[in-house]
Structure formats: structure tokens, C-alpha cells
Amino acid sequence: MSGIKDVIAVNIMRLREAHKMSKRDLAAAVGVSPMAVTHWERAANSPDIETLVKVCDLFGVTLSEIYGVVEQSDFMQAYHSLSVRERRAVESLVYQLSQHDQHVPKLNQEAQDELAEELTRQYKEQPHSQTECAE
């Protein structure tokens, strides 16, 4: 799965199941047929924007969340609080890891964030001279 239809499909199914709703329940709540919900969840098609807004309202999420746009993570907030030198160090580590991509299994976003947080923590714990840390 990689396209926007796939992302929407996964998110609608995840939300529906989290709210313990059947496809029939979701369909009735947003005014479509149960078959339409099946098609959405199989990524055969996607709801129109008006129906998608109803789905978001029903589940208490934003369109961004349905589209898979993640709010800035704690990791990114921590990254932005680093000095320029610290950011460059993190970027260097990420670059080095990306060069070995074929040897490293693909990580989901949560695992990527955890790895980056750990690398940032390790970097911050290393002793640095005052001149090294100057921006």
C-alpha cells in the first residue's frame, strides 16, 4: 500500500474498528451503502470530500489524520530545540543510516522516531568541549 487511497482505506478501517463499529453502522452514520464502506476499506475508491468530513466528525479526527499527515512528533520538537551543531550531527547519522538502507530493514514511523530519539539522547550525553558546541 502506498497511495492516498491506501492510506485513507487503512485509516477508515482502523478508526471504524477502534470504535467497534460494523461497516453497516458506519455506512448508516454517514449516509452511504455498506458496499461503499467495503470499497473504501479495500482502496477500490475513496469517499467524496463531504462524506469524508462526516467520517472525520463521526470519529473525532481531522482530515489530516485521515490522509495520514502526522502532527509534529515529540522527536521533531526535540530536534528543533537542538543547536545547529547538534542538528547537523543528527542529520549526519540519519544520512549514514540511509546509505546502508539496503542492509537495514524498513522501519515504521514509530520505530524511526524511537531510533532518532535514542541517537539524539546518546549524542547529548557525549561530552563536548565549549568550542565544539558553539553554533
Wavefront OBJ file of the C-alpha trace (Angstrom):
o trace
v 0.000 0.000 0.000
v 1.381 3.381 -0.857
v -1.134 5.699 -2.497
v -3.514 8.112 -0.822
v -6.432 5.719 -1.370
v -4.499 3.086 0.540
v -3.787 5.477 3.409
v -7.431 6.522 3.607
v -8.525 2.863 3.451
v -6.263 1.822 6.330
v -7.261 4.808 8.465
v -11.002 4.395 7.944
v -10.794 0.693 8.798
v -8.600 1.376 11.829
v -10.976 4.069 13.129
v -14.089 2.001 12.467
v -12.636 -0.985 14.302
v -11.358 1.160 17.166
v -14.886 2.492 17.626
v -16.263 -1.062 17.456
v -18.490 -0.200 14.522
v -19.566 -2.535 11.762
v -19.365 -1.449 8.133
v -23.153 -1.258 8.195
v -23.041 1.071 11.257
v -20.501 3.375 9.607
v -22.459 3.398 6.357
v -25.694 4.355 8.138
v -23.947 7.066 10.162
v -22.554 8.845 7.093
v -25.369 8.079 4.632
v -23.796 5.575 2.231
v -24.236 1.881 1.478
v -22.280 -0.768 3.358
v -20.737 -1.720 -0.005
v -19.313 1.807 -0.295
v -17.528 1.324 3.032
v -16.185 -2.015 1.809
v -14.842 -0.297 -1.319
v -13.176 2.432 0.774
v -11.509 -0.097 3.048
v -10.247 -2.084 0.067
v -8.956 1.146 -1.542
v -11.127 0.461 -4.588
v -12.345 4.049 -4.259
v -12.461 6.793 -1.664
v -15.298 8.768 -0.135
v -16.078 12.165 -1.631
v -14.912 15.118 0.431
v -18.328 15.778 2.008
v -18.617 12.167 3.140
v -15.010 12.186 4.320
v -15.785 15.198 6.521
v -18.725 13.235 8.001
v -16.386 10.308 8.696
v -13.923 12.667 10.407
v -16.670 14.244 12.510
v -18.007 10.837 13.489
v -14.606 9.612 14.676
v -13.397 12.940 16.061
v -10.375 13.212 13.787
v -9.138 15.757 11.266
v -8.858 15.369 7.527
v -5.106 15.495 8.006
v -5.283 12.411 10.204
v -7.420 10.528 7.663
v -4.931 11.495 4.938
v -2.104 10.220 7.134
v -0.497 13.578 7.859
v 1.031 13.270 11.305
v 1.290 16.211 13.630
v 4.807 17.179 14.636
v 6.115 14.406 16.856
v 7.883 14.835 20.159
v 11.036 13.834 18.325
v 10.682 16.689 15.832
v 10.028 19.131 18.647
v 13.188 17.882 20.379
v 15.101 18.095 17.099
v 14.089 21.732 16.613
v 15.281 22.535 20.124
v 18.818 21.332 19.301
v 21.659 23.668 18.447
v 22.715 23.928 14.815
v 25.717 21.710 15.553
v 23.559 19.078 17.233
v 21.111 19.097 14.312
v 23.981 18.566 11.883
v 25.166 15.605 13.948
v 21.696 14.040 13.891
v 21.372 14.710 10.159
v 24.771 13.106 9.600
v 23.680 9.996 11.480
v 20.443 9.789 9.512
v 22.383 10.198 6.260
v 24.833 7.467 7.265
v 21.952 5.139 8.063
v 20.270 5.913 4.742
v 23.445 4.934 2.873
v 23.118 1.446 4.303
v 19.406 1.262 3.558
v 19.632 -1.992 1.591
v 21.111 -3.698 4.653
v 18.681 -2.232 7.173
v 15.102 -3.477 7.396
v 12.433 -0.868 6.738
v 11.236 0.759 9.953
v 7.747 2.082 10.552
v 7.402 5.716 11.595
v 7.234 4.898 15.305
v 10.443 2.844 15.115
v 12.145 5.626 13.126
v 11.149 8.174 15.777
v 12.391 5.913 18.577
v 15.720 5.367 16.810
v 16.165 9.076 16.190
v 15.299 9.877 19.815
v 17.847 7.342 21.037
v 20.541 8.729 18.722
v 19.759 12.272 19.885
v 19.906 11.170 23.547
v 23.234 9.428 23.004
v 24.648 12.469 21.246
v 23.555 14.806 24.038
v 25.129 12.531 26.651
v 28.535 12.644 24.934
v 30.992 15.135 26.451
v 31.615 18.140 24.188
v 34.028 20.992 24.582
v 32.608 24.505 24.626
v 34.146 25.293 21.220
v 32.555 22.183 19.674
v 29.084 23.204 20.796
v 29.307 26.767 19.556
v 26.786 27.454 16.793
l 1 2 3 4 5 6 7 8 9 10 11 12 13 14 15 16 17 18 19 20 21 22 23 24 25 26 27 28 29 30 31 32 33 34 35 36 37 38 39 40 41 42 43 44 45 46 47 48 49 50 51 52 53 54 55 56 57 58 59 60 61 62 63 64 65 66 67 68 69 70 71 72 73 74 75 76 77 78 79 80 81 82 83 84 85 86 87 88 89 90 91 92 93 94 95 96 97 98 99 100 101 102 103 104 105 106 107 108 109 110 111 112 113 114 115 116 117 118 119 120 121 122 123 124 125 126 127 128 129 130 131 132 133 134 135
